[in-house]
Amino acid sequence: MSAGEQMKDLTETKQRLLQHYIEEGIASNSSVIDAFMKVPREEFVLPNMKDSAYDDTPLPIAFGQTISAPHYLAALK
């Protein structure tokens, strides 16, 4: 898969996940929704975890830390 195809897949996955959060009432703040779409979560996870960037779970980052699950961030008000 080319880099462009991988980016398209991640964007589509991000959009589906956000739509689910909106439908479930998890994401309701327009500023948070906008930020969720603009910030590339895949750039904040370890390189081998990029394909999992939009799994709804915390993911490991450097120094034994984790990045929060997307639903937690989408619920911010």
LOPANU-962122 format. One record per residue (C-alpha): residue in one letter; x, y, z. Coordinates in steps of 0.02 Angstrom, whole numbers, plus 50000, padded with zeros to 5 digits. Layout:
N
aXYZ
...
END
This chain:
77
m500005000050000
s500685017049953
a500895031050080
g499445040449998
e498305025250010
q498795022550192
m498415040950232
k496725039550145
d496315023950247
l496775032750410
t495735047950364
e494225037150323
t494455027350485
k494575043650583
q492985050250501
r492015034250537
l492595034150718
l492125052350743
q490425049550662
h490125035250784
y490595046650930
i489405060250868
e487975047750847
e488275040651021
g488335058051097
i490165056051149
a490765070451041
s489645085751045
n490795100851058
s491115108150885
s492865114250932
v493355096950993
i492605088750837
d493595100750727
a495205097350823
f494895078550816
m494855079550626
k496345091350611
v497595083150729
p498475068050652
r498455055650797
e499545043950694
e500975056450713
f500955054550903
v501075035650916
l502565024350890
p502955020950706
n502425002750718
m500745008250792
k500205020450655
d498975008150578
s498145006850749
a498075025650781
y496175026050773
d495835010350871
d494805015651020
t496125011351148
p497615019651230
l499215016451133
p501025016251188
i502125031251154
a503915034651208
f504605031951382
g503305019351439
q501875031851424
t500245030251328
i499165041651223
s497355041851281
a495995032451188
p495145043251054
h493445042551141
y494185050751294
l494805065351190
a493195066451089
a492195068151251
l493125083751306
k491985098651326
END
